[in-house]
Amino acid sequence: MRHLIRAEWTKVRTVPGWTIAVLLSVLATIGLGVLTAAGNHSSCGGASTVCPPPPLGPDGTAVDDHFFFVHRALAGDGSITVRLSSMTGQRRLPDATPGVRRVASGLVPWAKAGIMVKDGTRPGASYAALMATGTHGVRLQYDFSHDVPGSASRVGAGTPCWLRLVRTGRHLTGYESADGHRWTRVGTASLPGLPTRVQIGLFAASPGALRVARADLGGSVETISFSSTTARFDHVGLDGTATGGWHRTDVGATVDPDGSVHHPGSARWSAGRYTVTGVGDIAPRVDGMTVEKTLSGLLVGLLIVIVVAAGFVAAEYRTGLVRTTLTTDPRRGRVLGAKAVVLAGTAFVAGLAATAATLPIGTHVLRANRNTVLPVDTLSVLRIVVGTGLLVALIAVLVLALATLLRRASAAIAAGVALVLVPRILATTSVLPDSAAQWVLRLTPAAGFAIQQSIPTYRQVTAHLVPQAGYYPLPPWAGLAVTAGYAAVALLLAVVVLRRRDA
C-alpha cells in the first residue's frame, strides 16, 4: 500500500496543473473571504460610530442581560420564596396607519418573571434564576447558556405559581409548588465564581415579539418588535442575612442621548404585593457577526477542489493510463484507496491552511470596519479550522468516487456540485422554505457545513434559528458525519464497480 500511495503522490506533485489548482483553491478561499469581510461595515451610525460591544457572560460568551430587578443584598447562604400570582404582557403590532401605534395584550413565548440570585447588577454577571415563562413553563436558568425545564405550568388567573430559590455556598437549587406546601425540585445550578455577598430578589423581562413571514422567493423574513411583561408577586419571604432595603435596578437598560432610559421597566409595592414590569432578555446573544462569515470564499475553493478530484481519476481513463496503473498492481481496491488517501490528505491540508489564514485575517478586517464580532472560544475555533479541512477532504473523496463510477470528469464535477454546493446555496439563501432548507442540510452531503457553526443553537433565545441565519439542523460533528457517510458509501460502490468492469 505504501508504494501505491507514494506513486499517487508523485502524480499529484509532478502535474503542474493540479498543484496550481490546489494553490488557487487556497488563495480563492482567503481572498474572497477577506474581500467579503472588507465589504461589511458597522450599521450603528456614521463612519466614526462603533457598535457597543455586548456584555460577556462568566464563560466569555456574548449575552443579552436586560431586565428589571428588585433586590436586596444577601451575605452567605439563604433563600427567597414568592408566589407569582399573575403574568401579563403587551407587544407592539405593526402600524396599520403610519404614526398610529398599535399594542396587543399577551405574553411572548419567552417572557420571564421570577426570582434571582446574581453577582451584583453588572450586565453579564453570574446568576441563577427560577422563573415562569410565557409558554415554556417553569425554568431554572443560570449563567445565560444553561436551561433546566421544570413543569409546563402557566401562570394565569386562578393559577398562581410558587417559586423558591435556595443558596448553599456556590449551589443554588430551585423548587416550584402549586400551593406553597408541596414542593418539587426543578434543578440545581453550580456557580463557581459566586461571591459571598450577592443580590437576591424579584425580576421581570420580556424579549422582543418575533414575527416570521415568508419571503417572496422562499425562505423567511423576521421582524422583532417591542414587548413587556408585568408580574405580580406576593407572600415574599427572604431567609438569611439580608442587609439594606429593597433596591430597584433596570439592569442593562439603554440610556438615550438625553439621559433618559430607553423603554424603562418599573416596580411598585403596596401591602405586601409587588408589581414588576420589565423588558429585555437574559440569554446568550445570537445576533451579530460570527467568525464563519469570513469563510464565504470556501465555496469557490471547493469548486476548484471538486474539479481536481474529478480529474484525478477521469484523466487516467481519458489517456488510458489507468490500464498501466492497474497492471502495476491489479488489486483495484488498494489502488483506489491509495488515490483516496493522497487526494484526501492534499485536500485536508489545503482546507486547513485556507481556513486557518482566513479566520484571523477576516475577523481583523471586520473589527477594523467597526463591526462587533461575537466572541468564540479557542476550542470552537480549532473545531472550525480542523473540521473545515476534513470537510474539504471528504468532499474530494466523494467526487473521486463519483469520477470512478462515471468515468467522465464533467459528469463527476456536475454530480459533485449538485450534491454539495447547490444544496448549500439553496438552503442558506432566500430560496427554499425554512423547513425544506433544514431537511436539505440533514439529508445531503452539504450537512457537513454545520462544522463551521461557531455559536450554538440555544433553544431558550428569541430568534429564528434557521440555515439562512447560519444555524444548522444538525450538531457540527453530526453534520460532518453525514458527509463522511456519503463519501464512504460512494467509495465502497466505486471499489465494487471498479473490480467488476474492464479498465
C-alpha positions in Angstrom: 0.0 0.0 0.0 2.9 2.3 0.8 4.3 2.2 -2.7 0.9 2.9 -4.2 0.5 6.0 -2.0 4.0 7.2 -3.0 3.2 6.7 -6.7 -0.1 8.6 -6.4 1.6 11.4 -4.5 4.2 11.6 -7.3 1.5 12.1 -9.8 0.0 15.0 -7.8 3.2 16.9 -7.3 4.5 16.4 -10.8 1.4 17.6 -12.7 1.7 21.4 -12.6 -2.0 21.9 -13.3 -3.1 20.0 -10.2 -0.6 21.8 -7.9 -1.6 25.2 -9.2 -5.3 24.4 -8.9 -4.9 23.4 -5.2 -3.0 26.6 -4.5 -5.7 28.6 -6.3 -8.4 27.0 -4.1 -6.5 28.2 -1.0 -6.0 31.7 -2.4 -9.6 31.9 -3.5 -10.9 31.0 -0.1 -8.6 33.5 1.6 -9.1 36.3 -0.9 -12.8 36.1 -1.3 -13.3 35.7 2.4 -11.3 38.8 3.2 -13.0 40.7 0.4 -16.4 39.9 1.9 -15.3 41.0 5.3 -14.0 44.2 3.9 -17.5 44.9 2.5 -19.2 44.7 5.9 -19.3 47.9 7.9 -20.9 48.9 11.2 -24.6 49.8 10.8 -24.6 51.7 14.1 -24.4 55.1 12.6 -21.7 57.3 11.0 -18.2 56.3 10.0 -16.9 57.1 13.4 -19.5 55.2 15.3 -18.6 51.9 16.9 -21.3 49.4 17.8 -21.2 49.0 21.6 -19.8 45.6 22.5 -22.2 43.2 24.1 -21.7 42.2 27.7 -19.9 38.9 28.2 -21.1 36.1 30.5 -18.9 34.3 33.0 -17.6 32.0 30.3 -16.8 34.8 27.8 -20.0 34.2 25.7 -21.7 37.3 24.4 -25.0 37.8 26.2 -28.2 39.9 26.4 -28.7 40.9 30.1 -31.5 43.4 30.3 -34.3 43.1 32.9 -35.9 44.9 35.9 -34.6 43.7 39.2 -36.0 44.4 42.7 -33.3 43.2 45.0 -31.5 43.2 48.4 -28.0 42.2 49.4 -27.6 38.7 50.9 -24.4 37.6 52.7 -23.8 33.9 52.7 -26.5 31.2 52.5 -30.2 32.0 52.3 -33.3 31.6 50.3 -36.2 33.5 48.7 -39.8 32.3 48.4 -42.6 34.0 46.5 -45.9 33.5 45.0 -46.2 34.6 41.4 -49.9 35.4 41.2 -50.1 36.7 37.6 -48.2 37.5 34.5 -49.5 39.8 31.8 -47.8 41.3 28.8 -48.0 43.7 25.9 -46.4 43.6 22.5 -46.2 46.1 19.7 -48.0 45.4 16.4 -47.1 46.7 13.0 -48.6 50.1 12.4 -51.7 49.9 10.2 -51.7 53.7 9.9 -48.3 55.4 9.8 -47.7 57.1 13.2 -50.6 55.4 15.0 -49.2 52.9 17.5 -50.9 49.6 17.9 -50.5 47.4 21.0 -51.9 43.9 21.8 -52.2 42.1 25.1 -50.4 38.8 25.7 -47.1 37.4 26.7 -44.3 36.5 24.2 -43.2 32.8 24.5 -40.0 33.6 26.4 -41.5 36.3 28.7 -39.8 35.7 32.1 -40.7 36.6 35.7 -39.5 35.1 38.9 -36.7 35.2 41.5 -32.9 35.5 41.1 -29.6 35.4 42.8 -26.9 37.5 41.0 -23.4 38.6 41.5 -24.3 42.3 41.6 -26.2 44.2 38.9 -23.4 44.4 36.3 -24.7 43.1 32.9 -23.1 39.7 32.3 -22.5 38.9 36.0 -23.1 35.3 37.1 -26.6 34.5 38.2 -29.2 31.8 38.7 -32.9 32.5 38.2 -36.1 30.4 38.8 -38.9 31.7 36.6 -42.2 31.2 34.9 -42.3 31.9 31.2 -44.9 32.8 28.6 -45.3 29.4 27.0 -42.3 27.3 28.1 -43.4 26.6 31.7 -41.2 26.9 34.7 -37.4 27.0 34.1 -34.2 27.2 36.1 -31.7 29.2 34.0 -28.2 30.2 35.0 -25.2 31.9 33.6 -27.1 32.5 30.3 -26.4 29.3 28.4 -27.9 26.8 30.9 -31.6 26.0 30.9 -33.3 23.3 33.1 -37.0 22.7 32.4 -39.5 22.3 35.3 -43.2 21.8 34.9 -45.3 23.0 32.0 -47.4 25.2 34.3 -48.5 28.6 33.1 -49.3 31.4 35.4 -52.7 32.9 34.8 -55.9 34.0 36.5 -56.6 31.5 39.3 -53.4 29.5 38.6 -50.5 31.1 40.6 -47.1 29.5 40.9 -44.9 29.4 44.0 -41.2 29.6 43.5 -38.3 29.1 45.9 -34.6 29.6 45.3 -32.1 28.3 47.9 -28.5 29.2 48.1 -26.0 26.9 49.7 -22.4 28.0 49.0 -22.0 28.1 45.3 -25.0 25.9 44.7 -28.5 27.3 44.0 -31.5 24.9 44.0 -34.9 25.8 42.6 -38.2 24.5 43.7 -41.7 25.1 42.5 -45.1 24.4 44.0 -48.8 24.9 43.1 -50.0 25.6 46.7 -46.9 26.6 48.7 -46.9 23.4 50.7 -45.8 20.5 48.4 -42.6 21.4 46.6 -40.9 19.9 43.6 -37.3 20.3 42.9 -36.6 21.8 39.4 -32.8 21.6 39.5 -29.5 22.8 40.9 -27.1 25.4 39.4 -23.5 25.4 40.3 -21.8 28.9 40.1 -18.1 28.5 40.8 -17.3 32.2 40.9 -20.2 33.3 43.1 -19.0 35.6 45.9 -20.3 35.5 49.5 -22.2 38.8 49.0 -24.9 38.6 46.3 -28.1 40.4 45.2 -31.3 38.4 45.7 -34.8 39.4 44.6 -37.6 39.5 42.0 -37.3 40.2 38.3 -39.2 40.5 35.1 -38.1 40.5 31.4 -39.6 40.3 28.0 -37.7 39.6 24.8 -39.0 41.2 21.6 -42.0 39.8 19.9 -40.7 37.7 17.0 -42.7 37.6 13.7 -41.6 35.4 10.8 -43.1 35.9 7.4 -42.4 34.0 4.1 -40.1 35.8 1.8 -41.0 36.4 -1.8 -38.5 33.8 -3.2 -38.9 31.2 -0.4 -37.0 31.5 2.9 -38.3 33.8 5.5 -38.1 37.4 6.9 -38.2 38.0 10.6 -39.1 41.2 12.5 -38.8 41.8 16.2 -40.9 44.4 18.0 -41.1 45.8 21.5 -42.8 43.8 24.3 -43.1 44.0 28.0 -44.0 41.7 30.9 -45.7 42.7 34.2 -45.5 40.2 37.1 -47.4 40.4 40.4 -45.8 38.8 43.4 -46.9 38.3 47.0 -46.0 36.2 50.0 -42.4 37.3 49.6 -40.2 35.6 52.1 -36.5 36.1 52.5 -34.3 33.9 54.8 -30.6 34.6 55.5 -28.5 37.6 56.4 -30.0 40.3 54.2 -28.8 43.9 54.6 -30.2 47.2 53.5 -33.6 47.8 51.9 -35.1 46.8 48.6 -33.5 48.5 45.6 -34.8 48.8 42.0 -32.4 48.5 39.1 -33.1 48.4 35.4 -30.2 46.1 34.6 -28.6 46.6 31.2 -31.0 49.4 30.2 -30.1 51.6 27.2 -29.7 55.3 28.0 -30.8 57.7 25.3 -28.6 60.7 24.4 -30.8 63.0 26.5 -30.1 60.8 29.6 -33.5 59.1 29.8 -33.8 55.3 29.8 -35.0 53.7 26.6 -38.1 51.6 27.3 -37.7 51.6 31.1 -39.0 49.0 33.4 -40.7 49.7 36.7 -41.7 48.3 40.1 -44.1 49.3 42.8 -45.3 47.6 46.0 -48.3 48.0 48.3 -49.4 46.0 51.3 -47.0 43.2 50.6 -47.7 42.9 46.9 -45.0 43.7 44.4 -45.7 44.5 40.8 -42.6 44.4 38.5 -42.6 45.3 34.8 -39.6 44.5 32.7 -38.3 44.5 29.1 -35.3 42.8 27.5 -33.9 39.4 27.8 -31.5 37.3 29.9 -29.9 34.8 27.4 -27.0 34.2 25.1 -26.7 36.7 22.3 -27.1 35.2 18.8 -27.5 38.3 16.7 -24.3 39.7 15.3 -21.3 38.9 13.2 -19.9 35.4 13.5 -16.4 34.3 12.6 -17.6 31.9 9.9 -19.0 34.8 7.9 -15.4 35.2 6.7 -15.4 31.8 5.0 -17.7 32.8 2.1 -14.9 32.1 -0.3 -14.8 28.4 0.6 -17.5 27.6 -2.0 -15.2 28.8 -4.8 -12.3 27.0 -3.2 -14.4 23.8 -3.0 -15.4 24.1 -6.7 -11.7 24.1 -7.6 -11.1 21.0 -5.4 -14.1 19.3 -7.0 -12.5 19.8 -10.4 -9.2 18.5 -9.2 -10.7 15.4 -7.6 -12.7 14.6 -10.7 -9.7 15.0 -12.9 -7.5 12.8 -10.6 -9.3 9.7 -11.9 -11.0 10.8 -15.1 -7.7 11.9 -16.6 -6.4 8.4 -16.4 -9.5 7.0 -18.1 -9.2 9.6 -20.8 -5.5 8.9 -21.5 -5.6 5.2 -20.9 -3.1 5.5 -18.1 -5.5 3.6 -15.8 -4.5 0.3 -17.6 -0.9 0.8 -16.7 -1.8 1.7 -13.1 -3.9 -1.5 -12.7 -1.3 -3.6 -14.5 1.3 -2.5 -12.0 -1.0 -3.5 -9.1 -4.1 -5.5 -10.1 -5.6 -5.1 -6.6 -8.0 -2.4 -7.7 -9.5 -1.6 -4.3 -6.0 -0.8 -3.0 -5.3 1.4 -6.0 -8.4 3.4 -5.5 -7.8 3.5 -1.7 -4.3 4.9 -2.4 -5.8 7.6 -4.6 -8.3 8.5 -2.0 -5.6 8.7 0.8 -3.4 11.1 -1.3 -6.3 13.2 -2.5 -7.9 13.4 0.9 -4.5 14.4 2.5 -3.9 17.1 -0.1 -7.4 18.5 0.2 -7.3 18.4 4.0 -4.0 20.4 4.1 -5.5 22.9 1.6 -8.7 23.4 3.5 -6.9 23.6 6.8 -4.4 26.2 5.6 -7.1 28.3 3.9 -9.4 28.3 7.0 -6.5 28.9 9.4 -5.5 32.0 7.4 -8.9 33.4 6.6 -10.5 33.3 10.1 -8.0 35.7 11.8 -7.5 38.0 8.8 -11.2 38.2 8.1 -12.1 38.8 11.7 -9.5 41.5 12.0 -10.9 43.2 8.9 -14.5 43.0 10.3 -13.4 44.6 13.6 -11.4 47.3 11.7 -14.7 48.2 10.0 -16.2 48.7 13.5 -18.3 45.6 13.4 -19.0 43.7 16.6 -17.9 40.1 16.2 -19.4 37.6 18.6 -16.6 36.0 20.6 -15.7 32.3 20.1 -13.7 30.1 22.4 -10.4 28.5 21.3 -11.9 25.0 21.1 -14.6 26.2 18.7 -12.1 27.9 16.5 -10.0 24.7 16.4 -13.1 22.7 15.5 -13.9 25.1 12.7 -10.4 25.0 11.3 -9.8 21.3 11.5 -13.4 20.4 10.7 -13.4 22.5 7.5 -10.2 20.8 6.5 -11.9 17.4 7.0 -15.0 18.7 5.1 -12.9 19.6 2.1 -11.1 16.2 2.2 -14.4 14.3 2.4 -15.9 16.2 -0.5 -12.8 15.4 -2.5 -13.1 11.7 -1.8 -16.8 11.8 -2.7 -16.0 13.4 -6.1 -13.2 10.9 -6.6 -15.6 8.0 -6.1 -18.1 9.7 -8.5 -15.5 10.1 -11.1 -14.6 6.4 -10.8 -18.2 5.4 -11.2 -19.0 7.8 -14.1 -15.5 7.8 -15.8 -16.0 11.3 -17.0 -14.7 14.4 -15.3 -17.5 16.6 -16.5 -20.2 14.2 -15.1 -18.3 13.9 -11.8 -18.0 17.7 -11.5 -21.7 18.2 -12.2 -22.6 15.5 -9.7 -20.3 16.9 -7.0 -21.7 20.5 -7.5 -25.3 19.2 -7.4 -24.8 17.1 -4.3 -22.7 19.6 -2.3 -22.6 23.2 -3.5 -26.2 23.6 -4.8 -27.9 22.3 -1.6 -25.7 24.5 0.5 -26.5 27.6 -1.6 -30.3 26.9 -1.8 -30.6 26.2 1.9 -28.7 29.3 3.2 -30.3 31.8 0.9 -33.9 33.0 0.5 -34.8 30.3 -2.0 -36.2 27.3 0.0 -38.8 27.4 2.8 -37.2 27.1 6.2 -38.4 23.5 6.8 -37.2 22.4 3.4 -33.8 24.1 3.9 -33.4 22.2 7.2 -34.2 18.9 5.6 -31.7 19.6 2.8 -29.0 20.1 5.4 -29.9 16.9 7.2 -30.0 14.6 4.2 -27.4 15.8 1.7 -23.6 15.9 1.8 -23.9 19.6 2.4 -24.8 18.7 6.1 -21.1 18.8 6.8 -21.1 22.6 6.6 -22.5 22.5 10.1 -18.9 22.1 11.3 -18.5 25.8 10.7 -21.3 27.0 13.1 -19.5 28.9 15.8 -22.5 30.0 18.0 -24.5 27.0 19.4 -28.2 26.7 18.7 -29.7 27.8 22.0 -33.4 26.9 22.2 -34.1 29.4 25.0 -33.5 32.5 22.9 -35.9 34.6 20.9 -34.5 34.2 17.4 -35.3 32.5 14.2 -32.6 29.9 14.2 -32.6 28.7 10.6 -29.9 27.9 7.9 -30.5 31.3 6.3 -29.2 32.9 9.6 -26.3 30.4 9.9 -27.9 27.8 12.2 -27.8 24.2 11.0 -30.3 21.5 12.0 -27.6 19.0 13.0 -24.8 19.5 15.6 -21.4 20.2 14.0 -19.8 16.8 14.2 -23.1 15.0 13.3 -23.4 17.1 10.2 -19.8 16.2 9.2 -20.6 12.5 9.9 -23.4 12.7 7.2 -20.8 14.0 4.6 -18.4 11.2 5.7 -21.2 8.6 5.3 -21.8 9.8 1.7 -18.1 9.7 0.9 -17.7 6.2 2.5 -20.7 4.7 0.6 -19.6 6.3 -2.7 -16.1 5.0 -2.3 -17.3 1.5 -1.5 -19.5 1.5 -4.5 -16.6 2.7 -6.7 -14.4 -0.2 -5.4 -17.2 -2.7 -6.2 -17.8 -1.3 -9.7 -14.1 -1.0 -10.4 -13.5 -4.6 -9.6 -16.3 -5.8 -11.9 -15.6 -3.9 -15.1 -12.8 -3.5 -17.5 -10.5 -0.7 -17.1 
